[in-house]
Amino acid sequence: MTSSRTETVLAANEDIERLLLDVLLDRLLTSQKAALDRVGEALPSIERAVEAAVPRLQAGGRLVYAGAGTSGRIGLQDGVELTPTFGLAPEKLVLLLAGGAGATTQAAEGAEDREDQARLDLMEHHPTEHDVVIGVAASGNTPYTCAIVQFGREVGALTIGVSGNPESRLLREAELGICIPTGAEVLAGSTRMAAGTAQKVTLNLFSTALMTRLGHVYRGRMVDMRISNDKLQARAERMVMELAGGTVEEAREALKLAQGNTKRAVLLRRGVALADIEPLLERCQGHLHLALAEL
């Protein structure tokens, strides 16, 4: 097994605990900035992953995030925000973390080594060829994560590996690899730092671009967001008024009829009968700009 470059101890950091605080903070920030440069270099790989994932989800597939430890929690964080932000149906999302839900707040000893449990965890959700399985591991050699990607590929799912190690098992197992080689950490082995930053930004880019391509964004607005508080209610009303005109009272009524969905409220305000909205959106694969073009 190839060891992770994140475990390398840099000679320049042997005295890090004795640095002046401003120098220490600058060194930490510099490593974070360098991580973003590695993400920039991976943009073509992220683009290929988005392009391959779109038709799978359009065919009814799910997004499956898998990982262990810091990487797993970063994947979980990205995935769990897709429902409130973009209205992705909860049943279209599977979040797999080595050690289960308890591992979100504390380390699960030995969980990342359990390939047998990885298979059980994935198969419990009955994966299909329409699903998109995303494995995230800084080293790219975490057994749990690699096994989930391997099993996902066996059933025909699209598999994507996100790793900081170009020579890793994860990138070999995955159909599509996204390599973000952030290298040695300022604190040897602390992948919550540069590697974690690169993973979070990579997943942000991937999921946001994917949701945009699936029609959850219109004119820079999150038109499928879930309204869960007063702030979001006001945001939704403002979006309806900006995109379809009218008063706040008219926007509020349209949102009520549309069961809180901004996209559908806009169509109501643009003259589409309530009964015609779903057939229209189905023809347009959920894209509001295409639906409006038909009016």
Secondary structure, DSSP 8 states (H G I E B T S, - for coil): ----GGG---GGGTTGGGS-HHHHHHHHHHHHHHHHHHHHHTHHHHHHHHHHHHHHHHTT--EEEEE-HHHHHHHHHHHHTHHHHH---GGGEEEEETT-GGGGTS--TTGGG-HHHHHHHHHTT---TT-EEEEEESSS--HHHHHHHHHHHHTT-EEEEEES-TT-HHHHHSSEEEE----S-SSTT-TTTHHHHHHHHHHHHHHHHHHHHTT--BTTB-TT----SHHHHHHHHHHHHHHH---HHHHHHHHHHTTT-HHHHHHHHTT--HHHHHHHHHHTTT-HHHHHHH-
